[in-house]
Amino acid sequence: MEPIWMNGEEMIEFEKSQGDYCYFYENGDVVIVNSNWDYLVGLDEMEKNSIVFNIKK
């Protein structure tokens, strides 16, 4: 999957629906999503975890 830009507010809503953190940095750290920022999100090599590659503040 090619990385796509996602709005932080939508990402927070998704996490709330899942009841857990869903986005990670490449090093495995959890991304604390800011609703005012946009995030470049793709999947890790195993296509299991959503990885944030870049942030637009």
Backbone as CSV, one residue per row, in Angstrom:
resi,resn,N_x,N_y,N_z,CA_x,CA_y,CA_z,C_x,C_y,C_z
1,MET,0.839,-1.191,0.000,0.000,0.000,0.000,0.877,1.245,0.000
2,GLU,0.610,2.133,-0.927,1.324,3.403,-0.952,0.869,4.266,0.227
3,PRO,1.799,4.967,0.889,1.395,5.859,1.983,0.438,6.944,1.489
4,ILE,-0.522,7.300,2.328,-1.488,8.345,2.004,-1.517,9.367,3.136
5,TRP,-1.896,10.607,2.813,-2.045,11.639,3.831,-3.401,11.488,4.504
6,MET,-3.376,11.488,5.842,-4.603,11.366,6.613,-4.703,12.530,7.586
7,ASN,-5.934,12.961,7.828,-6.208,14.026,8.778,-6.159,13.453,10.191
8,GLY,-5.507,14.170,11.105,-5.374,13.707,12.480,-6.702,13.464,13.172
9,GLU,-7.682,14.299,12.886,-8.992,14.138,13.526,-9.628,12.797,13.154
10,GLU,-9.538,12.423,11.879,-10.076,11.137,11.430,-9.311,9.975,12.067
11,MET,-8.002,10.143,12.228,-7.183,9.100,12.829,-7.568,8.893,14.296
12,ILE,-7.842,9.991,15.007,-8.254,9.904,16.408,-9.596,9.194,16.517
13,GLU,-10.527,9.512,15.624,-11.838,8.845,15.639,-11.675,7.339,15.424
14,PHE,-10.775,6.958,14.512,-10.541,5.535,14.259,-9.973,4.859,15.501
15,GLU,-9.000,5.513,16.154,-8.418,4.931,17.360,-9.474,4.762,18.453
16,LYS,-10.351,5.757,18.592,-11.422,5.646,19.589,-12.310,4.439,19.295
17,SER,-12.600,4.208,18.016,-13.457,3.078,17.651,-12.761,1.741,17.920
18,GLN,-11.436,1.739,17.873,-10.675,0.506,18.107,-10.354,0.300,19.589
19,GLY,-10.404,1.396,20.364,-10.108,1.311,21.784,-8.634,1.170,22.107
20,ASP,-7.769,1.522,21.171,-6.333,1.375,21.398,-5.583,2.261,20.412
21,TYR,-4.270,2.412,20.651,-3.430,3.132,19.696,-3.302,2.308,18.424
22,CYS,-3.341,2.970,17.281,-3.312,2.248,16.001,-2.159,2.678,15.094
23,TYR,-1.468,3.761,15.439,-0.446,4.312,14.543,0.902,4.326,15.248
24,PHE,1.946,3.989,14.488,3.281,3.850,15.052,4.309,4.519,14.144
25,TYR,5.439,4.917,14.760,6.583,5.379,13.982,7.357,4.145,13.514
26,GLU,8.275,4.337,12.585,9.041,3.210,12.040,9.833,2.469,13.115
27,ASN,10.201,3.173,14.199,10.962,2.534,15.277,10.074,1.781,16.263
28,GLY,8.755,1.792,16.036,7.833,1.063,16.887,7.164,1.889,17.963
29,ASP,7.603,3.145,18.149,6.976,4.020,19.138,5.554,4.381,18.708
30,VAL,4.679,4.538,19.693,3.294,4.918,19.434,3.233,6.387,19.020
31,VAL,2.409,6.695,18.027,2.172,8.073,17.599,1.017,8.631,18.425
32,ILE,1.265,9.728,19.139,0.191,10.443,19.812,-0.342,11.443,18.796
33,VAL,-1.510,11.149,18.236,-2.061,11.904,17.111,-2.577,13.258,17.572
34,ASN,-2.218,14.306,16.832,-2.726,15.654,17.052,-3.803,15.911,16.004
35,SER,-4.985,16.314,16.440,-6.113,16.481,15.511,-5.888,17.607,14.499
36,ASN,-4.930,18.502,14.735,-4.678,19.627,13.835,-3.614,19.330,12.786
37,TRP,-2.994,18.179,12.839,-1.915,17.833,11.919,-2.375,16.791,10.907
38,ASP,-1.640,16.692,9.809,-1.865,15.651,8.809,-0.689,14.682,8.860
39,TYR,-0.975,13.415,8.629,0.033,12.365,8.761,0.103,11.535,7.486
40,LEU,1.332,11.226,7.064,1.554,10.342,5.925,1.625,8.917,6.471
41,VAL,0.585,8.132,6.194,0.428,6.816,6.812,0.496,5.715,5.759
42,GLY,1.263,4.686,6.075,1.333,3.498,5.236,1.410,2.271,6.129
43,LEU,1.675,1.120,5.541,1.784,-0.116,6.315,3.236,-0.545,6.444
44,ASP,3.540,-1.268,7.530,4.891,-1.791,7.689,5.138,-2.911,6.674
45,GLU,6.344,-3.469,6.701,6.732,-4.478,5.716,5.824,-5.702,5.735
46,MET,5.307,-6.032,6.906,4.428,-7.200,7.022,2.968,-6.824,6.773
47,GLU,2.724,-5.554,6.454,1.387,-5.008,6.214,0.449,-5.294,7.382
48,LYS,1.012,-5.150,8.584,0.248,-5.399,9.800,-0.051,-4.108,10.547
49,ASN,0.958,-3.248,10.697,0.817,-2.019,11.479,0.804,-0.782,10.595
50,SER,0.030,0.229,11.010,0.018,1.518,10.313,1.202,2.340,10.800
51,ILE,2.040,2.741,9.859,3.260,3.469,10.171,3.134,4.914,9.676
52,VAL,3.531,5.868,10.524,3.558,7.279,10.141,4.955,7.589,9.623
53,PHE,5.031,8.028,8.351,6.307,8.327,7.718,6.643,9.816,7.754
54,ASN,5.621,10.664,7.848,5.846,12.111,7.811,4.664,12.810,8.468
55,ILE,4.898,14.037,8.938,3.853,14.815,9.597,3.866,16.237,9.039
56,LYS,2.685,16.777,8.724,2.532,18.191,8.344,1.851,18.896,9.514
57,LYS,2.597,19.799,10.138,2.041,20.527,11.287,1.378,21.805,10.839
